[in-house]
């Protein structure tokens, strides 16, 4: 169990470090003032989370570095792809909340699992520090839900989709070329069988 706990701590350390770099992109893309402010606050919390994980790992007797959380890496890559295609506005803000909550849920799951492992093993070193991180993740998730449900999702649902530009008209079947390169009178290519034999 000790090794499993150590791996979980290292995984969460990687998660928090990655998010300190990813959150500024969400903050920049967000347009709603309260959403932008909430993400900024959570960026500051995330910086504190990194330090708490370091302190917890030190209390347990190991360094938290040396692992890359590929799960969070994948979430952040998906987030970057969505941001490239998004047009700033209510719909993008709704999307940003969804992406941020996906990361929050990943963290909540990670911290919850780790804390249960520590309870089972009777480990108290660093427990309260990690529990504080989890509490802040849960508060952030709840705040994002409130923003989405009270205003942002409703505003986004009222945005009319942009009209798609009309492409070039396709040629009708009557203009298709026949087998000898010229269109037939009825729009269909004549085959050798269509020729009338003369006896």
Secondary structure, DSSP 8 states (H G I E B T S, - for coil): -HHHHHHHHHHHHHHHHHHHHHHHHHHHH--SHHHHHHHHHHHHHHHHHHHHHHHHHHHHTS---S---HHHHHHHHHHHHHHHH--TTHHHHHHHHHHHHHHHHHHHHHHHHHHHHHHHHT--TTHHHHHHHHHHHHHHHHHHHHHIIIIIHHHHHT--------------GGG---TTSS--TTSS---GGGS----
